[in-house]
Amino acid sequence: MKIKTVNMDYEDVLKLPTYKHKNPQKQSAFFRKLIKALSTIDLKRIGFTYETVGMEKLKQGEPCLVLMNHSSFIDLEIASSLLYPRPFHIVCTLDGFVGKEKLMRSIGCIPTRKFVTDVNLVRDMVYAISTLGSSILMYPEASYSFDGTATPLPASLGKCLKLLKVPVVMIRTEGAFHRDPLYNGLQIRKVPVSATMEYLLSPDEIEKKSVKELNAILAKQFDFDHFRWQQDNSVKVSESFRADGLNRVLYKCPKCGSEDGMNGSGTHIICRHCGNEFELNEYGVLKPTGDSSGFEHIPDWYRWERECVRQELLDNTYRLEIPVSISMLVDTNSIYNVGDGVLTHTRDGFHLTGCGGRLEYFQDPMASYSLYADYYWYEIGDVICIGDEKAQYYCFPKSDKDVVAKTRLACEELYKLRKAKEIV
């Protein structure tokens, strides 16, 4: 999928009227049927299966909040198929509206900005439920998983359940991550995909439980390890490109410690500096070759990288400073390419400069608990996105070094350290 882009001078972008909030629009029955039909074709082709648990508790026509783990684009097709004919609104990122706002609103989408405080989002969700009689589909992780494990949930989620006062349904998918992992560059694998749709919480249960208890329940529901599931269930991924781009996730060599030499290609990942090499076998296990050393389980390697970043932050040695191409989102007409700049990230937060010195943006470490970071974003490139309610800045690294995963890890760990006052 691509996105509309326009080259424009930075100062001209600043003169554009910014996006104005609009109430959610009633979902079109025509589009609901169309998406269901198209989804059925795709899901039948891949042999999709599902089961339901406790769904008889949900009354016909009763609005609910549907929470779903986020693995790949096929998630929407799964949800559309399982929820039909129930009308539902989809919480999605504002950049998804670019060039097609009318269509997205007809489908029932509610726009929000990822990892930016959005005071209108809960209000829009309440409006969709109470005024439009619609359910809500939400991917609370807000980002695809890099390593096949859960990404952080917002601490406000339990409070949101309290405000909405509707049943909560959980959709969990298996196989969707392995079919199209984000690091693999949109190369689809032949993997069976399944889902479980479960009635999770009733309004009475939500009312009786504290926000802390609700968050604990949700955290348990979003605790998963797709690579462990693959191994436990002997799910084979036989494609010869299964390790392509794996260096985007496993960017640091556990043998020599370098962060600019990992290369994932074909079925192997290797460090160009020391020759440390692993084969990613058909069951998602990393097998070392020769005297190579490191981790056999991808999430263990990624967890080690997180620990390394955390220590760098504690030691005050962490620093990102890279040249970037900069695009901006201020409305839904286009993504505006405004030029080049430099993105810096330290314990003080983000600092973006560019456009001949005319652009300067600071973002405090406590602005968000995570980071909007993506691989091959809209087929443009790997991206780090920062910004606020006025504008978002999409920064495309111009370096060959894989920095996206480390920056997201640093953002998350810095937030936790600052919140715990381990760093001031």
VENDA-V292927 format. One line per field, one symbol per residue. psi: psi as a letter, one per 20 degrees, with the letter a starting at -180 (. if undefined). burial: + if it has 24 or more other ideal C-beta (glycine too) atoms within 12 Angstrom, else -. Layout:
psi: ???
burial: ???
This chain:
psi: prqpqppqqghhhhiqprppqqqqqppphghggghgghhggghhhjkpqrqqojiihoqpipqrpoppqogrhighhgghghipjppqqporqhiiipikggghhhhkqoqrppkppniighghggghghgikqrpppnihiqqpgjjrqrqqpiighhgghhhkrqpqpopqphhghhmqhijlkopqnppprqpopogprhghghhqrgggghgghhhhkornhhgggghjlopoiqijijpjhihgmippigijqjkiqoppdjqpqpigijpqqporijjpooqqckqqcphoghgghhghghggghgghikipppoqqqppqqoiajhrpooibrappppaiibqopqalkihpppqpqhjhqiapoqqplpkkgrqqppraaigqqoooopjqipoigghgggggghggghhhjkhp.
burial: --+++--+-+--+--+--+----++-+---++--++--+--++--+-+-+----+--+----++++++++++++++++++++++-+++++++++++++--+--++-++++++++++-+-+++-++++++--+-+++++++++++++++++++++-+++-++++++++++++++++++++++++++++-+-+++++++++++-+--+-------++-++--++-++++++++---+-+----++++++++++++++---+-++++--+++++----++++++-++++-+---+-++++++-++++++-+++-++----+-+-+-++++++++++++++++++++++++-+++++++---+-+-+-+-++++++++++++-+++++++++--+++++++-+-++++++++++++++++++----+-
